[in-house]
Structure formats: C-alpha cells, structure tokens
Amino acid sequence: MRRQGINIVVIVALLLLPALSEGVYAQGRFSSYFNSDSFWQSIEVVDKDALLVGKADTQVMLVSNRVFDYKQLKFAQEESGADGSLHYFLAFVRQGKWYIKSYSSLAVLFCQMDKGKSLVVYTEGYGKNFTAGLFRALAMRAQYGVNVLYLDYPSINSSKKRLGNWRFVLKEAHKAGADFTPVLDSLYQYQLKEHYFSKVTLFYHSMGNLALKHMLQNGLYAGFNDHIWVDNLVLNAACVPVKDYIKWLGKAKFARHILVHYNPEDRTLLGAQLVSGNRKIGLRPGKKVPANTVCVNFNGLVGNGHNYFLTLPYRAPMEKQVANYMQDVLHGEVINIQDTLVFRRLDGQAHYELTD
C-alpha cells in the first residue's frame, strides 16, 4: 500500500493564501468565502490564445456544462446549458492565486497534464458552486499527486431554499450523466490511442453518483463498454437509492474493479434518507453486490463523516489508514482486500472495513 507523505498544511496554504491573508480561515467563513465577490475578483481568466509561461503550483482539468457569461463577475452561472454544451478549462494555482484558461477540446487539454501519471475523473455532489467544487479538485491533485479531470455541474442555486435546491440537484445530477458521457467516450478513445495516463479512476461522490446511475440505466455507456479501461470505479458515500442498484451498476463492464464506500452513521446521508424516504447506497449497500465489486465500511475510522476522502479546512485530519487507502484507490491500484493488516472481513458478500 502506498504511504501518503504530503504535508497537508502546505496544501492548504498553497490554495488559500488570499483567504488566509484576509482572516477568513481563522474566522470560520471558509465555505462562503469561495462564492464571495472578493474571491471571484481575485481569479484571473487567461486569454485562450495566451502562451502559458512558468510552472503552476498545482493544476487540474475542468469540464463544465454550466452557462458562462464573462461579463458577469461570477462568470460561471448557477444553471447548465439546455443543449448540454461543454466547456473545457485548465485551472491552476500560483502562489495562492487562481487562474482559469479555456481550451477548444479535451484532447488539447489532456496534453497539459502529466503523461504517465494516474488520472482521476472526479464528480462532486450537492452544494458546490463553481469555485468551491474546483477547490476540492485542486486539493485532490495536491494531496494525492494525481492528474484530476473535474466534471463540474450546477449543484446549488442561491435563489432556492434547501428543499428547492434538493430538487434542483436531482435534476442537474441526472442531466450531468448525459452531458458528460461524451467526456468519458473521448477519454476512452484517447487512452486507446495514446495510453497517456498510466491508470484511470472514476470517482463519484455523494449525489454525483446520480450521474453515474443515469448513464448506466439509460445505456449511454455503449460506446466505451466493450473493453476494460477504467481501473477503479468508485461510488463514494453515494446519495442514491439502494433499490435495484445492483442491476444498473452491474452494467459497468468497462471497470476492472468497483469500490462502494459506505458509512452506516453518515449524518449527511441519514438526513438525505429522511427527506427522500429511501435508503442510500452510501449508508447500507446491502449484502449482495455486482461482480468485481467490494464494499468498504469506513464507520470505525470516520464516525458520522461524509467527506472522508480529502483533508479539508475545518475538518478533522484524515486517519492515516484512510489516507493511505485513498492514495491507492485514486492511483488506480489493485486493492488487496486479503491483507488482514489493512482490512477486516464483515458479514455480507465482499464487505470489508479498514482496520484501526
């Protein structure tokens, strides 16, 4: 198992220098800071024809189905385009300052990343405005040292209240499943031809798993399901009904390994279960699982946590065992569930927990 040796304090400082200088970090206004006018004003939109000079401290690829209006300060709107149009960006950080540069295609964007390194295609869940979601993608890149392709869709709307936003995200996450299918198809074709990335992991978090469900249930994956090209397909804390999930998840023949991460005491999913009236995969996925699937219970190490795959400001540091496990998963490594120093078998087909 890989051991994570990255200094998390350095990561936070690297990404948040403007916030730290304004006292945001100390005052506990971290979440709202990313959608503040002052933060948006600090982002530099680089001309698409500009030549990039100098090395970034960290960078990620970003594909978004949002409407973009550069006449507005908050240029990434809180709505997706009706026609499913996609926008391609490189987002990078230098000495705490954020930059965004658009690209004409995904293939051109791929060439900006580290050839021969692992790639994580990352889809987030509820409540992420453009900048807050991008911060998580940058943090994933910085913490784990992987290439990150972040699939961004609107998952909160400031004009709506809590229940309205719940309905809004249900609609947008399903739409994202269709809108982002061409991205996966392009990646599949690119990997077949170029073998640019050493390993590929698809990582869906929380309500982002609705995009995966929509894609699989509706057969949108047909163009890239005839070969195994994804090393790890990860359903992390999936805020998706458990009913019939074995049927649609079992269609993912493109994945060598499927990992279902769950926590029976996840307070976020317990709340979602109360609102929706149905049990969530990320709480209790059931004893039977599809072929090539392993379910990992994180409860013993994360308590009632929901976002247990990143070290984030104002959250308890990740337990070493969790960080090391995620390091392996995101690098596309085969998870050795027979290693009794790391895993303990539980009741149910292919159910395990990390040892403490």
C-alpha positions as MATLAB code, in Angstrom:
seq = 'MRRQGINIVVIVALLLLPALSEGVYAQGRFSSYFNSDSFWQSIEVVDKDALLVGKADTQVMLVSNRVFDYKQLKFAQEESGADGSLHYFLAFVRQGKWYIKSYSSLAVLFCQMDKGKSLVVYTEGYGKNFTAGLFRALAMRAQYGVNVLYLDYPSINSSKKRLGNWRFVLKEAHKAGADFTPVLDSLYQYQLKEHYFSKVTLFYHSMGNLALKHMLQNGLYAGFNDHIWVDNLVLNAACVPVKDYIKWLGKAKFARHILVHYNPEDRTLLGAQLVSGNRKIGLRPGKKVPANTVCVNFNGLVGNGHNYFLTLPYRAPMEKQVANYMQDVLHGEVINIQDTLVFRRLDGQAHYELTD';
ca = [
       0.000    0.000    0.000;
       1.225    3.496   -0.870;
       2.000    5.820    2.021;
       0.900    9.399    1.770;
       3.731   11.770    2.582;
       2.253   15.102    1.508;
       2.193   17.981    4.004;
      -1.476   18.960    4.307;
      -0.627   22.292    5.932;
       1.386   23.217    2.842;
      -1.545   22.241    0.606;
      -3.971   24.477    2.469;
      -1.553   27.407    2.411;
      -0.862   26.844   -1.271;
      -4.510   27.024   -2.266;
      -5.746   29.551    0.239;
      -3.199   32.341    0.533;
      -5.795   35.029   -0.283;
      -8.213   33.600    2.272;
      -5.540   33.344    4.945;
      -4.451   36.917    4.363;
      -7.997   38.157    4.943;
      -8.528   36.142    8.112;
     -11.223   34.013    6.533;
      -9.626   30.767    7.652;
      -9.434   31.901   11.265;
     -12.961   33.313   11.323;
     -14.661   30.148   10.160;
     -16.153   31.613    6.979;
     -14.328   29.199    4.717;
     -17.292   27.822    2.723;
     -18.907   31.148    1.867;
     -15.549   32.706    1.019;
     -15.293   30.885   -2.297;
     -18.516   32.493   -3.539;
     -17.691   35.975   -2.263;
     -17.211   38.869   -4.659;
     -13.674   39.361   -3.364;
     -12.655   35.815   -4.240;
     -14.196   35.927   -7.709;
     -12.381   39.218   -8.330;
      -9.097   37.503   -7.474;
      -9.496   34.834  -10.192;
      -7.665   35.671  -13.402;
      -9.252   34.478  -16.642;
      -6.355   33.861  -19.025;
      -6.894   34.591  -22.715;
      -7.444   31.320  -24.571;
      -4.690   32.191  -27.061;
      -2.156   33.155  -24.401;
       1.004   31.079  -24.064;
       1.438   29.756  -20.533;
       4.866   30.532  -19.098;
       6.196   29.151  -15.831;
       5.182   26.201  -13.731;
       1.974   26.082  -11.716;
       1.999   25.019   -8.075;
      -0.931   22.747   -8.851;
      -3.406   22.369  -11.702;
      -6.446   20.379  -12.800;
      -8.505   19.888  -15.925;
     -12.116   21.001  -15.710;
     -15.082   20.276  -17.955;
     -18.321   22.110  -17.185;
     -21.857   22.077  -18.562;
     -22.681   25.433  -16.964;
     -23.662   28.584  -18.809;
     -20.708   31.009  -18.842;
     -21.056   34.790  -19.056;
     -17.737   36.612  -18.783;
     -19.493   39.970  -18.485;
     -20.509   38.865  -15.004;
     -18.149   38.814  -12.025;
     -19.339   35.305  -11.162;
     -18.925   34.163  -14.740;
     -19.824   30.507  -14.098;
     -23.596   30.631  -13.800;
     -25.809   28.569  -11.497;
     -27.501   26.808  -14.412;
     -26.486   24.314  -17.066;
     -26.900   24.874  -20.774;
     -30.103   23.437  -22.175;
     -28.252   21.888  -25.114;
     -25.635   20.112  -22.986;
     -22.755   22.190  -24.351;
     -19.433   21.551  -22.625;
     -16.634   23.982  -21.776;
     -13.012   22.891  -21.282;
     -10.598   24.600  -18.895;
      -7.231   24.313  -17.261;
      -7.391   25.667  -13.712;
      -4.106   26.320  -11.973;
      -2.687   27.991   -8.882;
       0.491   30.043   -8.488;
       1.397   31.333   -5.039;
      -2.219   31.137   -3.920;
      -3.679   32.949   -6.940;
      -6.148   31.077   -9.157;
      -6.106   31.152  -12.964;
      -8.599   29.760  -15.494;
      -7.772   29.167  -19.162;
     -10.221   27.771  -21.704;
      -9.332   25.181  -24.347;
     -11.002   24.137  -27.571;
     -11.136   20.409  -26.903;
     -10.495   17.704  -24.369;
      -7.606   16.210  -26.339;
      -5.727   19.531  -26.282;
      -6.437   19.827  -22.574;
      -5.071   16.348  -21.818;
      -1.685   17.378  -23.180;
      -1.355   19.938  -20.378;
      -1.265   17.206  -17.736;
       1.447   14.809  -16.569;
       1.923   11.976  -19.045;
       2.404    8.586  -17.420;
       0.661    9.548  -14.171;
      -2.687    8.253  -12.960;
      -5.876   10.143  -13.790;
      -8.930   10.635  -11.573;
     -12.197   11.717  -13.204;
     -13.962   13.381  -10.286;
     -17.681   14.187   -9.960;
     -18.961   16.031   -6.882;
     -22.320   16.107   -5.129;
     -24.721   18.595   -3.591;
     -23.956   22.205   -2.729;
     -20.883   23.038   -4.817;
     -20.703   26.359   -6.581;
     -18.084   26.569   -9.326;
     -15.243   27.735   -7.095;
     -15.940   25.509   -4.078;
     -16.019   22.409   -6.262;
     -12.867   23.493   -8.053;
     -11.115   23.932   -4.707;
     -11.816   20.290   -3.896;
     -10.429   19.192   -7.254;
      -7.260   21.232   -6.690;
      -6.975   19.797   -3.184;
      -7.279   16.254   -4.557;
      -4.483   16.931   -7.025;
      -2.285   18.470   -4.320;
      -2.983   15.826   -1.682;
      -2.689   12.699   -3.806;
      -0.412   13.759   -6.670;
      -2.744   12.500   -9.403;
      -3.973   14.124  -12.587;
      -7.538   15.321  -11.976;
     -10.304   15.847  -14.521;
     -13.114   17.570  -12.634;
     -16.626   17.294  -14.085;
     -18.459   20.416  -12.937;
     -22.225   20.887  -12.993;
     -24.520   23.251  -11.019;
     -25.344   21.613   -7.689;
     -26.674   24.609   -5.784;
     -28.699   27.673   -6.739;
     -28.609   30.737   -4.499;
     -32.173   31.690   -5.453;
     -33.564   28.478   -3.972;
     -34.020   27.271   -0.408;
     -32.988   23.888    0.952;
     -35.829   21.753   -0.455;
     -35.771   23.636   -3.744;
     -32.056   23.001   -4.034;
     -32.591   19.310   -3.324;
     -34.946   19.072   -6.309;
     -32.615   21.244   -8.371;
     -29.654   18.933   -7.784;
     -31.683   15.800   -8.507;
     -32.455   17.237  -11.936;
     -28.966   18.608  -12.624;
     -27.090   15.487  -11.497;
     -29.162   13.269  -13.778;
     -28.630   15.722  -16.643;
     -24.888   15.658  -15.938;
     -24.929   11.910  -16.506;
     -25.953   12.521  -20.113;
     -23.949   15.702  -20.678;
     -20.650   14.197  -19.512;
     -20.941   10.867  -21.333;
     -19.064   12.321  -24.362;
     -16.198   13.201  -21.998;
     -15.836    9.575  -20.948;
     -16.134    8.432  -24.546;
     -13.385   10.875  -25.600;
     -11.173    9.738  -22.743;
     -11.700    6.105  -23.723;
     -10.722    6.788  -27.332;
      -7.746    8.895  -26.254;
      -6.454    6.203  -23.912;
      -6.778    3.523  -26.601;
      -4.698    5.608  -28.988;
      -2.219    7.452  -26.765;
      -2.012    5.472  -23.479;
      -1.376    8.896  -21.929;
      -2.379    8.063  -18.344;
      -0.953    5.052  -16.504;
      -4.205    4.298  -14.643;
      -7.749    5.710  -14.741;
     -10.146    6.017  -11.791;
     -13.719    7.305  -11.979;
     -14.630    8.812   -8.604;
     -18.243    9.797   -7.873;
     -19.085   11.451   -4.560;
     -22.487   11.690   -2.850;
     -25.234   12.955   -5.230;
     -22.694   12.919   -8.053;
     -23.412    9.180   -8.190;
     -26.797   10.064   -9.701;
     -24.895   10.995  -12.863;
     -23.352    7.519  -12.939;
     -26.725    5.908  -12.326;
     -28.376    7.889  -15.133;
     -25.611    7.000  -17.578;
     -25.757    3.273  -16.789;
     -29.535    2.942  -16.505;
     -30.061    4.600  -19.875;
     -27.367    2.721  -21.773;
     -25.364    5.852  -22.580;
     -22.111    3.963  -21.972;
     -22.395    1.702  -25.032;
     -19.544    3.388  -26.902;
     -16.960    2.607  -24.232;
     -18.198   -0.583  -22.585;
     -16.587   -3.196  -24.831;
     -13.144   -3.049  -23.174;
     -11.899   -2.673  -19.607;
     -10.194    0.722  -19.497;
     -11.118    2.030  -16.021;
      -9.023    0.567  -13.218;
     -11.205    1.656  -10.281;
     -14.820    2.819  -10.399;
     -15.608    4.390   -7.015;
     -19.035    5.135   -5.535;
     -18.098    7.237   -2.513;
     -20.825    7.962    0.077;
     -23.389    7.542   -2.699;
     -26.564    9.551   -2.104;
     -28.506    7.255   -4.423;
     -31.388    4.865   -3.597;
     -30.163    1.349   -2.904;
     -33.148   -0.191   -4.713;
     -32.090   -2.030   -7.888;
     -28.597   -0.533   -7.840;
     -27.062   -3.973   -8.421;
     -28.805   -4.092  -11.817;
     -27.523   -0.793  -13.154;
     -24.088   -0.943  -11.530;
     -23.563   -4.422  -12.934;
     -23.654   -2.933  -16.445;
     -20.303   -1.183  -15.939;
     -18.186   -3.739  -17.809;
     -15.628   -1.012  -18.559;
     -14.361   -1.107  -14.948;
     -11.810   -3.629  -13.704;
     -12.780   -3.058  -10.063;
     -15.809   -1.385   -8.466;
     -15.491    0.034   -4.952;
     -18.531    1.061   -2.916;
     -17.588    3.225    0.071;
     -20.182    3.443    2.823;
     -20.748    4.559    6.402;
     -23.905    3.468    8.287;
     -23.660    6.561   10.526;
     -23.079    9.138    7.769;
     -25.081   12.079    9.131;
     -25.413   13.753    5.723;
     -26.905   10.638    4.158;
     -29.118    9.982    7.177;
     -30.599   13.438    6.618;
     -30.993   12.774    2.893;
     -32.673    9.456    3.668;
     -35.157   11.239    5.926;
     -36.007   13.772    3.207;
     -36.274   11.260    0.358;
     -37.777    8.312    2.218;
     -35.421    5.747    0.682;
     -32.228    4.057    1.863;
     -28.975    5.233    0.324;
     -26.166    3.107   -1.074;
     -23.640    5.101    0.953;
     -25.370    4.105    4.215;
     -26.021    0.398    3.708;
     -25.406   -1.030    0.230;
     -26.912   -4.430    1.034;
     -25.216   -7.799    1.354;
     -25.309   -8.754   -2.332;
     -23.117   -6.836   -4.761;
     -22.346   -6.971   -8.505;
     -19.359   -8.914   -9.812;
     -15.930   -7.322   -9.290;
     -17.371   -5.149   -6.508;
     -16.037   -4.623   -2.993;
     -17.883   -2.655   -0.315;
     -15.728   -0.850    2.255;
     -17.225    0.341    5.555;
     -15.452    3.466    6.895;
     -17.501    3.935   10.057;
     -14.858    2.798   12.528;
     -12.421    5.462   11.309;
     -14.661    8.365   10.250;
     -17.533    8.311   12.767;
     -20.514   10.112   11.244;
     -18.438   11.705    8.477;
     -19.455   12.107    4.847;
     -16.478   13.776    3.133;
     -13.855   11.262    4.195;
     -11.730   11.221    1.035;
      -9.992   14.611    1.412;
      -8.347   16.579    4.180;
     -10.313   19.832    4.227;
     -10.075   23.012    6.316;
     -12.256   22.945    9.441;
     -12.432   19.155    9.320;
     -10.551   16.669   11.454;
      -7.424   15.361    9.679;
      -7.889   12.081    7.839;
      -6.886    8.966    9.693;
      -3.645    7.560    8.289;
      -5.304    4.296    7.246;
      -7.985    6.161    5.275;
      -5.467    8.475    3.595;
      -3.236    5.562    2.565;
      -6.203    3.593    1.236;
      -7.465    6.568   -0.790;
      -3.951    7.090   -2.125;
      -4.014    3.576   -3.575;
      -7.559    3.863   -4.913;
      -7.014    7.194   -6.659;
      -3.793    5.938   -8.232;
      -5.775    3.075   -9.770;
      -4.030    0.386   -7.744;
      -5.493   -3.057   -7.108;
      -6.845   -3.126   -3.551;
      -5.660   -6.236   -1.726;
      -8.633   -6.992    0.481;
      -6.909  -10.164    1.697;
      -4.360   -8.066    3.589;
      -5.505   -8.611    7.182;
      -3.251   -5.810    8.410;
      -5.428   -3.372    6.470;
      -8.869   -4.997    6.088;
     -11.264   -6.954    8.269;
     -13.997   -9.037    6.652;
     -17.616   -8.277    7.585;
     -20.900  -10.107    7.091;
     -22.171   -9.996    3.543;
     -20.752  -10.655    0.095;
     -17.455   -8.773   -0.371;
     -17.933   -6.440    2.616;
     -14.851   -5.200    4.494;
     -13.752   -2.470    6.856;
     -10.406   -0.769    7.314;
      -8.638   -1.849   10.477;
      -7.722    0.781   13.052;
];
